[in-house]
Amino acid sequence: MASVSLDATLRENTGKGGARKLRAAARLPAVVYRAGQPATPIAIDPAAVELAFKKTGNRNTLVELDIAGDRKRTCLVREAQRHPVTRQLQHIDFYEVEPDQQVTVKVDVRPVGVAKGLKLGGTLRIIRRTLDVRCKPADIPPSIDVNVTRLGVGEFITVAGIQPPEGCELLYSSDFNVLTVVGKRVPIVVDDDDEEGDEAVAEA
């Protein structure tokens, strides 16, 4: 599991006014949450955060927060808020995790291989782009890799047919489709005597 380290400081000025002043000073307001304990407001360097996100490219990266005047904390990002126009980071919510704690995260689905149906003119379609995964923080996978080489046109791979990575459990209450190969649309010539007289379209 990828991880990054970030330096942080405790902050006392909370609320919208305090957050605006912090951003004006080139600092990013953030909060660390921990189950059963009060939230901890902190400030971090937005440039360092952006660099960390680009480095890993993974929404579930473990973040080692070294908070001055406090203790080091291992966290996951719960939410990152960005400005709707500039896309600059405005605020981050972290939640602290323990090494032996089971966490639930959303992990991207990644098809592996070339589906058999693609050679017949079909198109691979990802129906569910993320799956809910429960595991320990160190076992969080960068993606759920699904072998699609045997997938033909009109066939599906369901969540029940996906083997999760070691140490991980896929969470679902009922089976559902995750990937499929759809056929290309081809014209069907309708008999001139047909009352509708229009060209129909069907999937091969």
N, C-alpha and C positions, 0 to 999 in steps of 0.2 A: 504494500500500500504506500503510495506517494505521500510525503509529508514535507512541510515547509516550516521555517521558524520566523517569527515576527516579534519585534520589540514593541512594547506598549507601556503606557503610563496610566495611572488611575486619574479620573477626572471627577471634579466636584460639581461643576456647573452643568446641570442637566436641563432638559426641556428644549424647545425650539430655539430660544434665544441663545442658550449656551452652545447648541449645535452649530448655529450660524457663525458665532464668533470663532469656534474651533475650526470650521472649514475655511474661514477667512485667514486663519493662521497656518493654512496648509496642513491641517491635521484632520483625521477622519474620526467622527464619533462612532463608537461601537459599544455593545453590551455583551457580557458573558453571562449566560444562564446556566444554572445547575439545579437539578431536581431537589426540591425541599429546602433551598437556600435563597437568600436575597440575590437579586441581579447585581452584577458588578459593572458599573460604567467605566469605560476605558477610552483612550485615544491612541490611534496608530497612524503610521505614515501611509497615505493613500498610494503613493508611488510604489512602495514596497509590496503593498497588497496586490496591486495590478500586476506587478512583475511575478509574484508568486502564482497568481491565477494563470498567467500566460505560460509559466514554466511547466505546470502540471496539466493544464487543460482538462481538469477533472473536478466536477462539482463536489465530490466527496473527499477531497484532499484533507488529510489530518493537519491541523495547524497547531504548532507548539508556540503558545503565547508566553513570552518572558516579560511579565508585568513588573515594572520597577516599583519597589515598596510592597510587593505582594509575592505570590509564589508562581512558579511555572504551571501552566495548565495546558492539557491536551484537549483540543476542541475540534468540532466540525462546524461548518458554516450552515446556519439555519436559514438565513435570508440575507441577500445583498440588495440594497435599494440603490437605484441609479436615477439620475436626472432624466426626465423624459425626452429632453432635447439634446443636451450635451453628452448624455450617457456617462457622465462622471459619477463615481461612487458617492453616495450621500450618507449611507449608514450601513452597518453590518451587525447582524445578530449571530453570535457564536453560542454553541451549547457544549458544555464540558462533558467529556466522557472518560470512563475508567477503562484500563486495558482489558479487564475481564467482563466488562459490561456488554450485553447484547444490544445492538442498535439496529434501527430500521431505516434504510436509505433507499432512494430511487437510483437505479443503475441503468445506463444505456444498453440497449440491445445492439449487438454487432454481428451481422451475417458473415459467415466464413465460408469461402469456396464459391464456385459458380453453380447455380442451380441447374438441374437437368432441363427444366422447362424453359430456361433462357435460350437454349440451343434450338428450341422449337419456335422461337419468336415471342415467348412470353416475357412478362415484366415482373421483377421481384417487388413485392409490396410489403412494407413493414407496417403492420396494423397497430402494434403496441411498441412504442419507441423506448419506453422505460418499464422496468419491472421492480416490484418491491422486494427488497432483500433484507434478511435479518442475519447478522453475524457480529463478531467482535470487531472493534475498530481496525485492528491490524490486518484483518482478513477481507476488508472491503475491496472488491475487485474493480478495476478500471472500467470493465464492461462485462456484459453477459454474452459470451461468444456462442453462436448457434451455427452448427454445420448445416448448410442448405444444399449440399451437392446432390442429394437424392430427391429433391423437391421438384415434382412435375407440375405441369399446368393444371390448375384447379385443385391442387393439393394444399394442405395447411400443416403448419407446425404449431401445436398448442403448448401452453405453458407447462402442462403435465408431461410433455415429451422433451422438455429441456433439462439437461443435467446441470445443476448449479455447481459453481466452483467449490473446491474443498473448504469446509468450514462455513459454508453459506446455506441458507434455506430460502427458497422462493415462497413468498406469501401470497396465497389466493384461496378464496372460499369455494370457487367453482372454476372448472376448466374454461379457457378461452383461447381464441386464435391469436397468434403472435406474428406469424409471417405466412405469406402465400405467394404463389405465382399466378398471375392473371394472364389470360390469353389476349392476343391482339384482336382489335375489333376489325371485322371484315364485312364488306357489303354483301347482302343476300339479294339476288335478283328475284323480284316478284313477278309472277305471271301477269301478262297484260290484261287477262280477263278478270283479275282480282279487282274487286270493287274499290279497294283503297287506292290501288295503283301507285303506291309510294314505295320508295326503296327502304328496306328495313336494314337494321344493323344488329349483328350478333357477335358474341365472343367466340373465337375459335377454341 
